[in-house]
């Protein structure tokens, strides 16, 4: 049986690999390792190549004991933190050092921890208020009818806030679980936008906001989930009513070829004449629980999940979601869906 050369085999593996002999010199290293360490010259002592203490200790232990050793190696790739799972394992007359990039696993774990912390914080605040008011009603305010009415009103608002948060969390969970399954039923975008505007009409009137719909005179059909798309338009219009000044305009336009989707599409733009958003915040607006003004958002009844839900629903429909805004010049939220 013909023995295969080592270097071509290592070069075919995408993760960084360095083969080190018993004499502690590099036998071979693949291009991924050369890119990571800057150089990976054959025949050099492994200390001059690896340099990092965690890597040196891992290789030294494997060479000395002849047993597999593992470690974590943290570094930076430009502006990005990178975490590698490092394995030094016996290979023939030497040791094979491999580095697996597990940054995505670390990021997912960090996202889960942040999500749990955010949910806990969002629920703890109204719960603390409710517990405090209940204790007061059971004690000092037991016979104070005026205080009871005031406290019960506040308790109702806090309970409603928790209910909205739970509903949005459940909605986000459902959307994420379905995100890879593209809808197959035809729905009328014009009808959904009209329905959302009629539902929000009383809320707009109470806020002294004019809600204007353009381009909904004729049906506009796309493949979609009607309930989810209705939620998208409702969320965007409701945000405009809460934060967008005295006028919220929803415009529907069909395009023979949209540059974002490279094909026929329908664009739904929800614009307002509010105070606008600093461009610094725009890239993070669709993150869960991200708020520009946390106090104001909570006062308005926001959960911090609305735009995250919008993003995932639009992704499920293979569309695009874009936010354009400048301070003092209002905001425009654009949903582009393939036809």
N, C-alpha and C positions, 0 to 999 in steps of 0.2 A: 504494500500500500504506500503510495507516494505521500510524503509529509508536506503539508501545505505551509507556505511561508506565513509568518506571524503578522507582519506589518499590514498586508492587504486585508486580513481578517479583522484586525483592530480598526482599520480605516472604515470598514463597512458598518461599524456600530456607532449610532448617533451620540451616545453618552461618552464623556471623557474617560479614557482607559490608559493606564500606564503599567507596563510589565517591567518588574524589577527583579534582577537576578540575585542569587545568594551573595554575590560579591558587592551587593548594594548599589549596583549601577543599572541604569535604564537600558533594558533590552529593546523595547519598542514603545512608542506612544502614538495614539491616533491624532488626526487633525483637531478633533474637539478638545483634547487635552492641551495641544499646543496653543489653541486659541484661548483657553482658560488661564494657562500659566505663563503665556507670553513666549515660551520656548519649551521644547521637549526634545533636546538633542540626545540621540542614542550614545551610550557609552559614558554619559555624565553620571556623577553620583546623585542619587535621588534627592539629597538634601539641597543641592543647588537648583533643582527643578521645582520642588514642592514648596519649600521654605516655610509654610505655615505650620506652627507647632502641633495643631490637632491632626494634620495629615502625617507629619513626621512620626508622632507617637503611634498612630494607627499602623503605619508600615513597619516601624521598628518592632512592635509587639508581635505582628504576624510573622516577621522574619525570625524572631527569637523563639517563639513557641510553636510555629508551624500550624497555628490555629487561626480561624477566621476572626477578624476584628471589625467592629462598626463604630462610626462616630458621626457627628453632625458638623458640617462646615458652612459657616456664614460668610458671605462676601457681597460685593456690589457689582452690578453690571450697568454702568452708566448711572442713572438715577434710580435704578431698581434694586431692592434687596433680594438676594438669591440665597436659598437654603439648599444644600446638597446632603443627601444621605451617602455617606462614605463607607465603602466596604473594601477591606484588604483581605484577600483570601489566597491560600496556597494554590499555586499553579505550576505544576512541574517542578523545576528546580528553583523556583522563585515565588514571587507574590504578584498577584494582579490587583491593582488599585482601580476601583470604579467609583464614579461620582454620579449619582442620580439626582436630577433637579426635582425637588419636591416642594418648590415654592408655591405651586397652585394648591397643594394640600394644606400647607401652612396658612395660605390666604383664606381658604374655605373654613378652616377651623377658627381663624380670627373673626371672619364674618359671622359665624354662628355664635361666638362669644359676645360680639358686639350686639347682635340681634337680641339675644336673651337679656343682655344688660339694658338695652333700650326699652324692650317690652316691660321688663320689671320696673324700670323708672317711670314709664308712662302710666302703668297701672297703680304703682305705689302712691303717686301724688293724689289722685281722686279717692283712693281707698283710705288714705290717712285723713283726708278731709271728712269723708263719710263717718269714719270711726269717731272722730272728734265731735262732730255734730250730734251723733247718736248719744254719746256720753253726756253732752250738754243737755239734750232733750230729756234724758233720763234723770238728770240731776238739777242744776240751777234753773233751767228753763222749763221745768216740768209743768208749771202753772202759768207760764208767760205765753199767752196765745199769740201775741204779736211776734215774739221771737221765734215761736214754733213755725209760724207761716213763713217767716224770712228764711229760717234754716232749712225747712222742707223744700223751698224753691231752689236753694243752692244745692241741696242733696240731689234733687231731680236733675239738675244740670250736670253734676259730676257723674251720676249714674248713666246719663245719656252719653257722656263723653266716653266712659268705659265701654258701653254698648257699641258705639261707633268704631272704637278701636278694635274690638273683637271681630266685628263684622268685616272691617277692612283686612284684618289679619287672615281671616278665613277666605276672603275673596282673593287675596294675594297668593295664598297657598293653592287654591284651586287653579288660578291662572298659571302659576309656575308648573303645576303638575301636568297641564295641558299644552304647555308652550311649544312642544315639538310636534303636536298634532294639528295640522292646518285644517281650518273649517272647510266644509264642502257644500254648505247650503248657501243659496243666494239670499241676500238681504238688501233692503232699500235704505241707502245712506240718508237720502233726503227725508224719508219718513222717520228715521231714528233721530235725526237732528231736530226735526219739528216736534217730535214727542218730548225730547229732553227740554226744549225751550218752553213748551207749554207747562211741563211739570215744574220748572223753575220760575215760571212767570210770577207767582205770588211772592217768592223770595226776592226776586229782582225788584218788584214793586215796593216791598217793605224797605229795601236798601236804597230806594230812589235811583235805580239803575235801569237804563233802557237796554233791552235785549233784542238785537236786530239780526234776522236771518236772511241771507242772500243766496239765491241759487237752488232753493229747495222746491221750486214750482213743479219740476218734473222728476220722476223716479230715477235714481242712480243706483244701479245694482252692482254688488261685489260679492265674492265668496267670503262669508263671514259668520261669526257668532253674534246674533242680534242682541242678546242680553249683554255680552261683554262690550260690544261697540257702543251700546246705549250708555253703559257705565263710563266709557272713555269720554263721550261728549258731555255727559252730565258732570263728570269731575272737572273738565276743562272750563265749562261754562260757570260752574259754581265757584271755581277759583277766581274767574273774572269778576263775578258779582261781589265776592268778598274783598278782593284786593285791587280791582282794575279800574276804579274811578266810576264815572257816571254812564259810560257807554261800553257795551260788550257786543262785538260784531262777529257773527259766525258766517263764513262764506264757503260755499261748496263750488268747486270748479273741476271739470273733467279735462284731461290732457291726453292727446294722442300719444305722446311720448314724454315721460317724466325722466329727467336726467338722473334722479336719485335711484329709480327702479329700472331704468333703461327699457321702458315699455309703457303701454297705456295705463293710466292711473287716475284716481280721483284725489283731489287735495281738499282737506277740510281745515280752514284756518280760523282759530279763535283768537281775536285780537281785542285789546282794550286800550284805554287812554289813561291808565293809572300812573303811579310814580315810577314804574319800571324796575328792572333788576340789574344790579351791578354784574357785568359780564364775568366777574371773578366767581360768582356763585353758580352760573349756568351749568357747567359740567357736572355739578354734584346734585342738581335739583331732583334727579330721578332716583337718588339713593334713598333707601328706607330711612325714615325718621329725620332726614335732613331738612332743616328749616333755616330760613334767613333770619327771621325774628321769631324765636320760640314762644315768647310770651304772647305776642300778637296772634300767632297761629292758634295757640290753645284757646285764647279768648274768642276767636272766630269759630271754634269747634273743629279745627283741623287735627288730623291724626298723624300727619307727616308721611302718609303712605300713598296718597292719591296719585302723584305723578309716577311713583314706582309701579303702581298697578297699571297705569296708562302705558308705560313703556313695555311691560311684559305682554299686555294684550296686543299692542301694535306689532311686537315681535312675532307673536303667534300667527298673526295675519300676514306675515312676511312683508310688512310695511316699514315705514320710516317715521320717526318722531323727532321733531326739531323745535328748539326754543330760541327765539330771537328777542333781544331786549336791550335797552340802554336806559340808564338812570334818567328819569324825567321825560321819557319818550314812549311810555307804555310798553306792552309786551305782546308777542305773537307766538302762539303755539300751533304748530303745523303737523297734521297727521296725513301721511301719504299712503294710500292703499292701492294695491294692484287691482286692475279690472279684469 
